[in-house]
Amino acid sequence: MNKVLLASSSLEYVEALLDFIQGSPYSAVFQVTAFSQPEAMSRYIEELTPTSTPDLVVAEESFIEKWNSSPFADKVSVLLLTEQFVSEESQTKIRKYQPLPAILAKWEEVLLSLSRRERGRFTSAQTWVIGVTSASGGCGKTTVALNLAKQLGRSGYSVFYLNLETMDSTGPFLHTSKSSIERQTESGGDLFSQLLYQLRANKVPNNSFHGEKNDRIDLNPYTVRNERIQADCFIPANNRKEMLQMSKSDTSELIRLITESGQYHFVIADPDSVWDLRSEAVMEESQLLVWLLSDDIHTMNKCKEWMKFHRQLDPEQHENRMRKTWHVINRYMGNMVNELPDEGMIAEHYLPYIPSWKQMREPDLLLNSPIYQKEMNKLCETIGALYRENTA
């Protein structure tokens, strides 16, 4: 049960929110102490003890000024209630008038994100690599990978989104283009190319150190934090030849560099759908593969032929991959028309078709569908991702 201090000068607003919580599943999530008078809140603050301190303060500006006099003010996160526009990514402000479920979802998000800041650094044994793949383009692979990263990030985990596509398709969704250009200009070159150069040089024996590896590469100069998906990622490469020239070994080394950095619970790897060496490395380095299918004859047949080819090529390797694979139907419309491509294959999860995505001008919609986020949360629960701390 999370303790929340709610303070607004509008008694009607406070009562409406409390009534909604009382009649919803959030009554088991939040224990709310509410005030509409600053004086009453001041008396409450005077009586606070370390054990009765709230986990979150949600208040208008005048009440926050009162809260700041509390001896516990620097230990509790605060959300400012405002009637102005607030970015969805903001962790310090919340729009006062919006659907009540959205308000409570934001409370939950902020509370869950607190644990990430408290967890510190992590060992490579705790890092899961989740590869999102498909045998056919157009299955929504990148949309699923981005939403998976966002769902895990919002749940309080440290996440790295690793885009291994030859042509980066995430720019419109992550708004990385402008910031990428600025960072590249400041550094005087393509940062991703520089990272690959360092990675390759690190594998070459250094005679002055009797063949030992060089010092571990620091990831921080090459990464950016993207609040839209609550994850870190590399600054996209400007030189596409670098992506085409990446070997299987390069890709594996890059994944291991991230997992062994001790900074992340999850790496979400998003390779091309077309089969290449980067995809091969993701298949091998992942602890879990989310394999996407869509209910159309072209996708099912292409997946069938791929599985047939790789089973004949290396039966043991194919079976090892299938053991860590979750087959997920994306854009599910309520019933299946086509048969799954392999005998004995089952679909472990279904992600819904979102009609509003068919034609849209705002790519942000792909990251902000409540229905899709709800199903992504179920997927994370199904694969055990939301219980990583209990099993790590």
Kinemage of the C-alpha trace (Angstrom):
@kinemage 1
@onewidth
@group {chain A} dominant
@subgroup {mainchain}
@vectorlist {calphas} color= white
{ca met a 1} P 0.000 0.000 0.000
{ca asn a 2} L 1.483 3.334 -1.102
{ca lys a 3} L 0.867 6.349 1.117
{ca val a 4} L -0.056 9.473 -0.854
{ca leu a 5} L -0.567 13.003 0.432
{ca leu a 6} L -3.084 14.835 -1.776
{ca ala a 7} L -3.636 18.572 -1.361
{ca ser a 8} L -5.836 20.918 -3.393
{ca ser a 9} L -7.789 24.045 -2.504
{ca ser a 10} L -10.780 22.577 -4.378
{ca leu a 11} L -12.731 20.387 -1.952
{ca glu a 12} L -14.864 19.101 -4.842
{ca tyr a 13} L -11.747 17.941 -6.692
{ca val a 14} L -10.383 16.132 -3.641
{ca glu a 15} L -13.707 14.436 -2.908
{ca ala a 16} L -14.193 13.325 -6.521
{ca leu a 17} L -10.743 11.742 -6.617
{ca leu a 18} L -11.185 10.015 -3.243
{ca asp a 19} L -14.604 8.658 -4.258
{ca phe a 20} L -13.170 7.255 -7.477
{ca ile a 21} L -10.276 5.552 -5.674
{ca gln a 22} L -12.606 4.049 -3.090
{ca gly a 23} L -14.734 2.404 -5.789
{ca ser a 24} L -11.864 1.154 -7.940
{ca pro a 25} L -9.011 -1.398 -7.695
{ca tyr a 26} L -6.756 1.534 -6.772
{ca ser a 27} L -8.186 1.331 -3.256
{ca ala a 28} L -5.773 -1.565 -2.729
{ca val a 29} L -2.855 0.439 -4.151
{ca phe a 30} L -3.117 3.881 -2.551
{ca gln a 31} L -3.743 5.019 0.999
{ca val a 32} L -4.578 8.704 0.523
{ca thr a 33} L -4.473 11.461 3.115
{ca ala a 34} L -6.140 14.532 1.608
{ca phe a 35} L -6.345 18.218 2.504
{ca ser a 36} L -8.083 21.260 1.074
{ca gln a 37} L -6.919 23.671 3.815
{ca pro a 38} L -3.201 24.592 4.225
{ca glu a 39} L -3.586 24.962 8.005
{ca ala a 40} L -4.846 21.397 8.414
{ca met a 41} L -1.968 20.137 6.326
{ca ser a 42} L 0.518 22.089 8.472
{ca arg a 43} L -0.779 20.349 11.601
{ca tyr a 44} L -0.446 16.990 9.844
{ca ile a 45} L 3.174 17.767 8.914
{ca glu a 46} L 4.041 18.629 12.524
{ca glu a 47} L 2.912 15.177 13.650
{ca leu a 48} L 4.756 13.186 10.996
{ca thr a 49} L 7.190 10.447 12.006
{ca pro a 50} L 9.593 8.431 9.813
{ca thr a 51} L 7.105 5.560 9.672
{ca ser a 52} L 4.086 7.725 8.812
{ca thr a 53} L 5.795 9.760 6.087
{ca pro a 54} L 3.981 9.589 2.723
{ca asp a 55} L 5.614 7.918 -0.281
{ca leu a 56} L 4.360 10.613 -2.650
{ca val a 57} L 3.024 14.174 -2.329
{ca val a 58} L 0.572 15.380 -4.990
{ca ala a 59} L -0.310 19.010 -4.351
{ca glu a 60} L -0.880 22.494 -5.726
{ca glu a 61} L 1.953 24.989 -5.439
{ca ser a 62} L 0.762 26.707 -2.255
{ca phe a 63} L 0.550 23.349 -0.456
{ca ile a 64} L 3.963 22.260 -1.734
{ca glu a 65} L 5.452 25.355 -0.095
{ca lys a 66} L 4.001 24.103 3.176
{ca trp a 67} L 5.336 20.611 2.565
{ca asn a 68} L 8.845 21.946 1.941
{ca ser a 69} L 9.005 22.954 5.614
{ca ser a 70} L 8.722 19.297 6.594
{ca pro a 71} L 11.925 17.576 7.840
{ca phe a 72} L 11.093 14.744 5.407
{ca ala a 73} L 10.676 16.978 2.329
{ca asp a 74} L 13.940 15.910 0.678
{ca lys a 75} L 13.094 12.215 1.069
{ca val a 76} L 9.692 12.222 -0.669
{ca ser a 77} L 8.873 12.735 -4.360
{ca val a 78} L 6.474 15.538 -5.189
{ca leu a 79} L 4.056 15.985 -8.093
{ca leu a 80} L 2.877 19.547 -8.714
{ca leu a 81} L -0.823 19.757 -9.587
{ca thr a 82} L -1.185 22.293 -12.386
{ca glu a 83} L -3.850 23.355 -14.858
{ca gln a 84} L -1.224 24.015 -17.544
{ca phe a 85} L -0.097 21.573 -20.231
{ca val a 86} L 2.324 18.952 -18.921
{ca ser a 87} L 4.490 16.599 -20.948
{ca glu a 88} L 3.669 12.937 -20.398
{ca glu a 89} L 7.322 12.298 -19.532
{ca ser a 90} L 7.391 14.813 -16.665
{ca gln a 91} L 8.154 13.223 -13.299
{ca thr a 92} L 7.553 16.452 -11.316
{ca lys a 93} L 4.254 17.822 -12.649
{ca ile a 94} L 0.809 16.430 -13.382
{ca arg a 95} L -2.123 18.027 -15.186
{ca lys a 96} L -4.901 18.541 -12.670
{ca tyr a 97} L -7.900 18.087 -14.934
{ca gln a 98} L -7.725 14.885 -16.966
{ca pro a 99} L -9.407 11.461 -16.738
{ca leu a 100} L -9.085 10.147 -13.184
{ca pro a 101} L -7.594 6.784 -14.265
{ca ala a 102} L -4.821 8.702 -16.071
{ca ile a 103} L -4.058 10.678 -12.905
{ca leu a 104} L -3.772 7.530 -10.796
{ca ala a 105} L -1.714 5.762 -13.453
{ca lys a 106} L 0.746 8.657 -13.261
{ca trp a 107} L 0.946 8.317 -9.454
{ca glu a 108} L 1.696 4.632 -9.916
{ca glu a 109} L 4.337 5.337 -12.556
{ca val a 110} L 6.185 7.841 -10.349
{ca leu a 111} L 6.092 5.540 -7.343
{ca leu a 112} L 7.405 2.607 -9.359
{ca ser a 113} L 10.200 4.697 -10.868
{ca leu a 114} L 11.477 5.559 -7.383
{ca ser a 115} L 12.793 2.044 -6.914
{ca arg a 116} L 15.035 2.374 -9.970
{ca arg a 117} L 16.938 5.241 -8.373
{ca glu a 118} L 17.366 3.178 -5.195
{ca arg a 119} L 18.627 -0.020 -6.827
{ca gly a 120} L 22.089 1.277 -7.674
{ca arg a 121} L 24.259 -0.799 -9.984
{ca phe a 122} L 23.557 -4.321 -11.123
{ca thr a 123} L 25.645 -7.329 -12.112
{ca ser a 124} L 25.596 -8.902 -15.549
{ca ala a 125} L 23.902 -11.960 -14.052
{ca gln a 126} L 20.844 -9.800 -13.460
{ca thr a 127} L 20.584 -8.512 -17.026
{ca trp a 128} L 18.121 -10.079 -19.413
{ca val a 129} L 18.472 -9.564 -23.145
{ca ile a 130} L 15.068 -9.691 -24.824
{ca gly a 131} L 15.250 -9.897 -28.608
{ca val a 132} L 12.185 -8.823 -30.572
{ca thr a 133} L 12.202 -10.542 -33.945
{ca ser a 134} L 10.078 -11.768 -36.830
{ca ala a 135} L 10.574 -13.646 -40.072
{ca ser a 136} L 8.701 -11.022 -42.053
{ca gly a 137} L 8.699 -7.249 -42.186
{ca gly a 138} L 5.556 -5.306 -41.336
{ca cys a 139} L 4.666 -7.255 -38.186
{ca gly a 140} L 5.140 -4.219 -35.917
{ca lys a 141} L 8.491 -5.362 -34.530
{ca thr a 142} L 9.855 -1.905 -33.661
{ca thr a 143} L 6.512 -0.756 -32.246
{ca val a 144} L 6.499 -3.780 -29.923
{ca ala a 145} L 10.168 -3.290 -28.955
{ca leu a 146} L 9.648 0.389 -28.101
{ca asn a 147} L 6.489 -0.292 -26.092
{ca leu a 148} L 8.175 -3.199 -24.299
{ca ala a 149} L 11.064 -0.925 -23.296
{ca lys a 150} L 8.613 1.731 -22.140
{ca gln a 151} L 6.520 -0.715 -20.107
{ca leu a 152} L 9.560 -2.102 -18.283
{ca gly a 153} L 10.977 1.390 -17.757
{ca arg a 154} L 7.690 2.626 -16.300
{ca ser a 155} L 7.684 -0.390 -13.997
{ca gly a 156} L 10.867 0.824 -12.355
{ca tyr a 157} L 13.518 -1.200 -14.187
{ca ser a 158} L 16.674 0.111 -15.838
{ca val a 159} L 16.324 -0.553 -19.557
{ca phe a 160} L 18.565 -0.196 -22.605
{ca tyr a 161} L 16.871 -0.086 -26.004
{ca leu a 162} L 19.322 -1.409 -28.619
{ca asn a 163} L 18.288 -0.534 -32.167
{ca leu a 164} L 20.193 -2.684 -34.664
{ca glu a 165} L 18.172 -1.794 -37.759
{ca thr a 166} L 20.134 -0.854 -40.860
{ca met a 167} L 17.788 2.079 -41.439
{ca asp a 168} L 16.739 3.524 -38.101
{ca ser a 169} L 12.935 3.844 -38.058
{ca thr a 170} L 12.628 5.230 -34.520
{ca gly a 171} L 13.398 8.922 -35.194
{ca pro a 172} L 9.753 10.087 -35.473
{ca phe a 173} L 8.798 8.187 -32.305
{ca leu a 174} L 11.780 9.028 -30.097
{ca his a 175} L 12.494 12.511 -31.506
{ca thr a 176} L 16.196 11.638 -31.590
{ca ser a 177} L 17.154 13.270 -34.879
{ca lys a 178} L 17.766 16.820 -33.681
{ca ser a 179} L 19.570 15.868 -30.477
{ca ser a 180} L 21.634 13.291 -32.381
{ca ile a 181} L 22.850 15.867 -34.862
{ca glu a 182} L 23.765 18.265 -32.061
{ca arg a 183} L 25.737 15.574 -30.189
{ca gln a 184} L 27.506 14.412 -33.358
{ca thr a 185} L 28.499 17.997 -34.163
{ca glu a 186} L 29.869 18.598 -30.685
{ca ser a 187} L 31.957 15.421 -30.798
{ca gly a 188} L 33.235 16.027 -34.310
{ca gly a 189} L 32.149 12.663 -35.688
{ca asp a 190} L 29.747 9.745 -35.715
{ca leu a 191} L 29.644 8.522 -32.113
{ca phe a 192} L 28.320 5.066 -32.938
{ca ser a 193} L 31.173 4.563 -35.414
{ca gln a 194} L 33.631 5.634 -32.722
{ca leu a 195} L 32.126 3.105 -30.314
{ca leu a 196} L 32.433 0.274 -32.840
{ca tyr a 197} L 36.037 1.261 -33.508
{ca gln a 198} L 36.800 1.137 -29.789
{ca leu a 199} L 35.008 -2.181 -29.459
{ca arg a 200} L 37.038 -3.751 -32.274
{ca ala a 201} L 40.298 -2.277 -31.008
{ca asn a 202} L 39.577 -3.726 -27.586
{ca lys a 203} L 39.648 -7.226 -29.066
{ca val a 204} L 43.145 -6.753 -30.490
{ca pro a 205} L 45.943 -7.937 -28.139
{ca asn a 206} L 47.849 -5.025 -26.663
{ca asn a 207} L 51.568 -5.938 -26.646
{ca ser a 208} L 52.419 -3.419 -23.949
{ca phe a 209} L 50.067 -5.258 -21.623
{ca his a 210} L 51.125 -8.779 -22.628
{ca gly a 211} L 47.988 -9.451 -24.643
{ca glu a 212} L 45.470 -8.296 -22.012
{ca lys a 213} L 42.313 -6.478 -23.043
{ca asn a 214} L 42.218 -2.717 -22.799
{ca asp a 215} L 40.241 -1.028 -20.053
{ca arg a 216} L 36.483 -1.478 -20.276
{ca ile a 217} L 34.740 1.002 -22.546
{ca asp a 218} L 32.611 3.652 -20.839
{ca leu a 219} L 29.135 3.612 -22.427
{ca asn a 220} L 27.998 7.007 -21.140
{ca pro a 221} L 29.530 9.216 -23.892
{ca tyr a 222} L 27.668 7.205 -26.534
{ca thr a 223} L 24.214 6.994 -24.964
{ca val a 224} L 21.248 9.260 -24.370
{ca arg a 225} L 18.302 8.954 -22.046
{ca asn a 226} L 14.941 8.922 -23.833
{ca glu a 227} L 12.056 9.668 -21.480
{ca arg a 228} L 9.477 8.716 -24.115
{ca ile a 229} L 10.370 5.067 -23.586
{ca gln a 230} L 11.929 5.417 -20.128
{ca ala a 231} L 15.158 3.858 -21.427
{ca asp a 232} L 18.719 4.576 -22.486
{ca cys a 233} L 19.768 4.094 -26.096
{ca phe a 234} L 22.682 4.772 -28.422
{ca ile a 235} L 22.836 7.939 -30.459
{ca pro a 236} L 21.766 6.660 -33.913
{ca ala a 237} L 24.535 6.063 -36.440
{ca asn a 238} L 24.867 8.590 -39.264
{ca asn a 239} L 26.911 6.205 -41.388
{ca arg a 240} L 24.679 3.309 -42.466
{ca lys a 241} L 27.688 1.430 -43.823
{ca glu a 242} L 28.741 0.873 -40.221
{ca met a 243} L 25.550 -1.085 -39.619
{ca leu a 244} L 25.972 -3.116 -42.804
{ca gln a 245} L 29.581 -3.934 -41.910
{ca met a 246} L 28.798 -5.089 -38.363
{ca ser a 247} L 29.755 -8.724 -37.980
{ca lys a 248} L 28.104 -11.266 -35.743
{ca ser a 249} L 31.074 -10.922 -33.391
{ca asp a 250} L 30.738 -7.100 -33.340
{ca thr a 251} L 27.065 -7.383 -32.420
{ca ser a 252} L 27.677 -9.950 -29.695
{ca glu a 253} L 30.469 -7.831 -28.219
{ca leu a 254} L 28.216 -4.771 -28.249
{ca ile a 255} L 25.428 -6.621 -26.415
{ca arg a 256} L 27.887 -7.952 -23.851
{ca leu a 257} L 29.339 -4.490 -23.343
{ca ile a 258} L 25.886 -3.285 -22.311
{ca thr a 259} L 24.994 -6.285 -20.151
{ca glu a 260} L 28.362 -6.313 -18.394
{ca ser a 261} L 28.292 -2.571 -17.695
{ca gly a 262} L 26.340 -3.312 -14.521
{ca gln a 263} L 23.729 -0.644 -15.262
{ca tyr a 264} L 20.646 -2.406 -16.647
{ca his a 265} L 18.026 -4.982 -15.772
{ca phe a 266} L 16.966 -5.377 -19.406
{ca val a 267} L 18.349 -4.898 -22.896
{ca ile a 268} L 15.634 -4.796 -25.573
{ca ala a 269} L 17.310 -5.717 -28.881
{ca asp a 270} L 15.555 -4.675 -32.098
{ca pro a 271} L 17.309 -6.083 -35.234
{ca asp a 272} L 16.181 -6.069 -38.857
{ca ser a 273} L 13.476 -8.506 -39.915
{ca val a 274} L 15.625 -9.457 -42.906
{ca trp a 275} L 17.980 -12.211 -41.734
{ca asp a 276} L 21.552 -10.995 -41.245
{ca leu a 277} L 24.503 -11.405 -38.897
{ca arg a 278} L 23.147 -8.855 -36.408
{ca ser a 279} L 19.899 -10.816 -36.143
{ca glu a 280} L 21.876 -14.030 -35.735
{ca ala a 281} L 23.813 -12.527 -32.809
{ca val a 282} L 20.612 -11.298 -31.140
{ca met a 283} L 19.177 -14.809 -31.430
{ca glu a 284} L 22.192 -16.257 -29.624
{ca glu a 285} L 22.745 -13.565 -26.990
{ca ser a 286} L 19.111 -13.213 -25.905
{ca gln a 287} L 17.740 -14.957 -22.851
{ca leu a 288} L 14.273 -14.509 -24.325
{ca leu a 289} L 12.999 -14.048 -27.889
{ca val a 290} L 9.664 -12.385 -28.556
{ca trp a 291} L 8.829 -13.685 -32.011
{ca leu a 292} L 6.093 -11.681 -33.714
{ca leu a 293} L 3.533 -13.048 -36.119
{ca ser a 294} L 0.547 -11.431 -37.779
{ca asp a 295} L -2.542 -13.280 -38.924
{ca asp a 296} L -1.911 -13.201 -42.661
{ca ile a 297} L -0.906 -15.954 -45.063
{ca his a 298} L 2.282 -14.187 -46.221
{ca thr a 299} L 3.721 -13.858 -42.702
{ca met a 300} L 2.742 -17.390 -41.673
{ca asn a 301} L 4.237 -18.937 -44.791
{ca lys a 302} L 7.484 -16.977 -44.532
{ca cys a 303} L 7.877 -18.035 -40.891
{ca lys a 304} L 7.169 -21.662 -41.869
{ca glu a 305} L 9.869 -21.616 -44.559
{ca trp a 306} L 12.381 -19.958 -42.259
{ca met a 307} L 11.834 -22.557 -39.524
{ca lys a 308} L 12.067 -25.395 -42.040
{ca phe a 309} L 15.375 -24.070 -43.401
{ca his a 310} L 17.020 -23.523 -40.017
{ca arg a 311} L 15.823 -26.832 -38.620
{ca gln a 312} L 17.557 -28.571 -41.521
{ca leu a 313} L 20.655 -26.355 -41.271
{ca asp a 314} L 21.298 -26.891 -37.556
{ca pro a 315} L 18.608 -28.895 -35.706
{ca glu a 316} L 20.202 -28.519 -32.273
{ca gln a 317} L 20.665 -24.762 -32.547
{ca his a 318} L 17.105 -24.373 -33.851
{ca glu a 319} L 15.656 -26.286 -30.912
{ca asn a 320} L 17.716 -24.227 -28.456
{ca arg a 321} L 16.285 -21.042 -29.945
{ca met a 322} L 12.729 -22.313 -29.915
{ca arg a 323} L 13.015 -23.185 -26.227
{ca lys a 324} L 13.570 -19.524 -25.347
{ca thr a 325} L 11.028 -18.168 -27.836
{ca trp a 326} L 7.615 -16.699 -27.094
{ca his a 327} L 5.394 -16.517 -30.153
{ca val a 328} L 3.199 -13.427 -30.011
{ca ile a 329} L 0.392 -12.521 -32.396
{ca asn a 330} L 0.468 -8.788 -33.073
{ca arg a 331} L -2.503 -6.821 -34.437
{ca tyr a 332} L -4.880 -9.498 -33.185
{ca met a 333} L -8.528 -8.850 -34.149
{ca gly a 334} L -10.299 -11.351 -31.885
{ca asn a 335} L -9.992 -14.583 -33.843
{ca met a 336} L -7.377 -16.369 -35.944
{ca val a 337} L -7.978 -17.007 -39.654
{ca asn a 338} L -4.665 -18.640 -40.536
{ca glu a 339} L -2.995 -21.631 -38.927
{ca leu a 340} L 0.266 -21.198 -37.050
{ca pro a 341} L 3.274 -22.117 -39.218
{ca asp a 342} L 4.613 -25.077 -37.260
{ca glu a 343} L 2.950 -28.141 -35.795
{ca gly a 344} L 2.817 -27.910 -32.028
{ca met a 345} L 3.455 -24.152 -32.010
{ca ile a 346} L 1.214 -22.140 -29.708
{ca ala a 347} L 0.693 -18.399 -29.444
{ca glu a 348} L 1.633 -17.402 -25.906
{ca his a 349} L 0.200 -13.886 -26.143
{ca tyr a 350} L -1.914 -11.615 -28.324
{ca leu a 351} L -1.401 -7.885 -28.834
{ca pro a 352} L -4.436 -5.988 -30.113
{ca tyr a 353} L -5.040 -4.301 -33.442
{ca ile a 354} L -5.338 -0.546 -32.879
{ca pro a 355} L -7.496 0.968 -35.676
{ca ser a 356} L -6.305 4.524 -35.007
{ca trp a 357} L -2.763 3.475 -35.986
{ca lys a 358} L -3.745 2.625 -39.567
{ca gln a 359} L -3.599 6.248 -40.711
{ca met a 360} L -2.032 8.791 -38.406
{ca arg a 361} L 0.001 11.952 -38.515
{ca glu a 362} L 1.298 11.828 -34.925
{ca pro a 363} L 3.777 8.960 -34.386
{ca asp a 364} L 3.559 9.560 -30.622
{ca leu a 365} L 0.273 7.636 -30.723
{ca leu a 366} L 2.229 4.394 -31.102
{ca leu a 367} L 3.649 4.882 -27.611
{ca asn a 368} L 0.537 6.167 -25.879
{ca ser a 369} L -2.328 3.735 -26.466
{ca pro a 370} L -3.808 2.739 -23.050
{ca ile a 371} L -5.179 -0.487 -24.560
{ca tyr a 372} L -1.826 -1.474 -26.024
{ca gln a 373} L 0.067 -0.530 -22.858
{ca lys a 374} L -2.301 -2.691 -20.833
{ca glu a 375} L -1.618 -5.702 -23.054
{ca met a 376} L 2.122 -5.020 -23.012
{ca asn a 377} L 1.940 -5.088 -19.222
{ca lys a 378} L 0.233 -8.481 -19.417
{ca leu a 379} L 2.957 -9.704 -21.768
{ca cys a 380} L 5.632 -8.596 -19.292
{ca glu a 381} L 3.830 -10.417 -16.500
{ca thr a 382} L 3.427 -13.541 -18.628
{ca ile a 383} L 7.121 -13.805 -19.458
{ca gly a 384} L 8.043 -13.072 -15.856
{ca ala a 385} L 9.773 -9.778 -16.664
{ca leu a 386} L 7.958 -7.838 -13.941
{ca tyr a 387} L 9.259 -10.258 -11.330
{ca arg a 388} L 12.953 -10.049 -12.194
{ca glu a 389} L 14.050 -8.893 -8.736
{ca asn a 390} L 12.448 -11.884 -7.101
{ca thr a 391} L 14.289 -14.342 -9.355
{ca ala a 392} L 17.607 -12.577 -10.069
